[in-house]
Amino acid sequence: MAGPAAVVHSQAYTCDIGPHVFPVAKFRLTRERLMDDGVLAADGILEPVAATRDELLLVHTPGYLDDLEQLRWTERTTYSELPLEHDIVRAYILAAGGTTLAARQAMALGAAINLGGGFHHAGTDRAEGFCYINDLAVGIRVLQREGLVRRAAVVDLDVHQGNGTARVFEGDPSVFTFSIHQENNYPSPKARSSLDLGLADGTGDREYLARLGEALERVWAFAPELVLVQAGADPYADDQLGGLSLTLAGLEARDRAVLEGCARRGIPAAVTLGGGYARRVEDTVRIHAQTGRLVLALASTGRRPAAPAPGRA
């Protein structure tokens, strides 16, 4: 590998879930977009290994993991809204390894991204909302166990509240969970994050960014040693499962607020892709790719990334 790698991805993230609103091909397509744009080379991509059962047990219960391993439909797995097959479960366990690896790379480089992950609805003993394994929580717990970080924060930018993450860390003073989301949307009822910011239907760029900036002051005040970012693309105005009205420019400004805010304070940031269900999958890929470009620029230079050329996300 020619230089430090800030991108984690596996082709095995793209598993066959059948006809579904969740475009799992976006993981591969985002990688290809970054490579086509000339900002990512093959030797700049790290291949993750699957999280071990011991690592998964830092977050999930033995009974729930047994259900997944044995492909059992139970009250713990039935709300995934996905098929329960070996390759699918394996992809989620691999994504947890990927987010952990991205967190390690962020500690070394300042910023890194897993082109996958962000499965924030999974709880300790429950699948939910297209999520089997909470990779965000696994990444934090592994690094805490190894003594690499003590205090961590999750900044969840998905249009849906990160209820699983909130429940995993509820009452834990070492982890600050912040979720900015559409209030009148899945899940219902909501969990309790350290800080929840539920926005009205149709909220656009200006109000979103103003309120995000205010809320991030609470994250910075917590003084995390690592931030895990769930950079969902679904606040986009044309998302099928969202009801906010952010533009491509607004989503880029959102990412800059978080990632450059971390960089200015010397806080490592590890990014995951999260949700994204635009009517045109190309739009979801553009959003994820512009997030990836920001991460790569920060990881390679530590300076403010340049704005994209006109006509390109």
Secondary structure in CASP SS format (residue, H / E / C, confidence):
PFRMAT SS
TARGET T0000
AUTHOR 0000-0000-0000
METHOD secondary structure of the structure
MODEL  1
M C 1.00
A C 1.00
G C 1.00
P C 1.00
A C 1.00
A C 1.00
V E 1.00
V E 1.00
H C 1.00
S C 1.00
Q H 1.00
A H 1.00
Y H 1.00
T C 1.00
C C 1.00
D C 1.00
I C 1.00
G C 1.00
P C 1.00
H C 1.00
V C 1.00
F C 1.00
P C 1.00
V C 1.00
A C 1.00
K H 1.00
F H 1.00
R H 1.00
L H 1.00
T H 1.00
R H 1.00
E H 1.00
R H 1.00
L H 1.00
M H 1.00
D H 1.00
D C 1.00
G C 1.00
V C 1.00
L C 1.00
A C 1.00
A H 1.00
D H 1.00
G H 1.00
I E 1.00
L E 1.00
E C 1.00
P C 1.00
V C 1.00
A C 1.00
A C 1.00
T C 1.00
R H 1.00
D H 1.00
E H 1.00
L H 1.00
L C 1.00
L C 1.00
V C 1.00
H C 1.00
T C 1.00
P H 1.00
G H 1.00
Y H 1.00
L H 1.00
D H 1.00
D H 1.00
L H 1.00
E H 1.00
Q C 1.00
L C 1.00
R C 1.00
W C 1.00
T C 1.00
E C 1.00
R C 1.00
T C 1.00
T H 1.00
Y H 1.00
S H 1.00
E C 1.00
L C 1.00
P C 1.00
L C 1.00
E C 1.00
H H 1.00
D H 1.00
I H 1.00
V H 1.00
R H 1.00
A H 1.00
Y H 1.00
I H 1.00
L H 1.00
A H 1.00
A H 1.00
G H 1.00
G H 1.00
T H 1.00
T H 1.00
L H 1.00
A H 1.00
A H 1.00
R H 1.00
Q H 1.00
A H 1.00
M H 1.00
A H 1.00
L H 1.00
G C 1.00
A E 1.00
A E 1.00
I E 1.00
N E 1.00
L C 1.00
G C 1.00
G C 1.00
G C 1.00
F C 1.00
H C 1.00
H C 1.00
A C 1.00
G E 1.00
T C 1.00
D C 1.00
R E 1.00
A C 1.00
E E 1.00
G C 1.00
F C 1.00
C E 1.00
Y C 1.00
I C 1.00
N C 1.00
D H 1.00
L H 1.00
A H 1.00
V H 1.00
G H 1.00
I H 1.00
R H 1.00
V H 1.00
L H 1.00
Q H 1.00
R H 1.00
E C 1.00
G C 1.00
L C 1.00
V C 1.00
R C 1.00
R C 1.00
A E 1.00
A E 1.00
V E 1.00
V E 1.00
D E 1.00
L C 1.00
D C 1.00
V C 1.00
H C 1.00
Q C 1.00
G C 1.00
N H 1.00
G H 1.00
T H 1.00
A H 1.00
R H 1.00
V H 1.00
F H 1.00
E C 1.00
G C 1.00
D C 1.00
P C 1.00
S C 1.00
V E 1.00
F E 1.00
T E 1.00
F E 1.00
S E 1.00
I E 1.00
H E 1.00
Q E 1.00
E C 1.00
N C 1.00
N C 1.00
Y C 1.00
P C 1.00
S C 1.00
P C 1.00
K C 1.00
A C 1.00
R C 1.00
S C 1.00
S C 1.00
L E 1.00
D E 1.00
L E 1.00
G E 1.00
L E 1.00
A C 1.00
D C 1.00
G C 1.00
T C 1.00
G E 1.00
D H 1.00
R H 1.00
E H 1.00
Y H 1.00
L H 1.00
A H 1.00
R H 1.00
L H 1.00
G H 1.00
E H 1.00
A H 1.00
L H 1.00
E H 1.00
R H 1.00
V H 1.00
W H 1.00
A H 1.00
F H 1.00
A C 1.00
P C 1.00
E C 1.00
L E 1.00
V E 1.00
L E 1.00
V E 1.00
Q E 1.00
A C 1.00
G C 1.00
A C 1.00
D C 1.00
P C 1.00
Y E 1.00
A C 1.00
D C 1.00
D E 1.00
Q C 1.00
L C 1.00
G C 1.00
G C 1.00
L C 1.00
S E 1.00
L E 1.00
T C 1.00
L H 1.00
A H 1.00
G H 1.00
L H 1.00
E H 1.00
A H 1.00
R H 1.00
D H 1.00
R H 1.00
A H 1.00
V H 1.00
L H 1.00
E H 1.00
G H 1.00
C H 1.00
A H 1.00
R H 1.00
R C 1.00
G C 1.00
I C 1.00
P C 1.00
A E 1.00
A E 1.00
V E 1.00
T E 1.00
L C 1.00
G C 1.00
G C 1.00
G C 1.00
Y C 1.00
A E 1.00
R C 1.00
R C 1.00
V H 1.00
E H 1.00
D H 1.00
T H 1.00
V H 1.00
R H 1.00
I H 1.00
H H 1.00
A H 1.00
Q H 1.00
T H 1.00
G H 1.00
R H 1.00
L H 1.00
V H 1.00
L H 1.00
A H 1.00
L H 1.00
A H 1.00
S H 1.00
T H 1.00
G C 1.00
R C 1.00
R C 1.00
P C 1.00
A C 1.00
A C 1.00
P C 1.00
A C 1.00
P C 1.00
G C 1.00
R C 1.00
A C 1.00
END
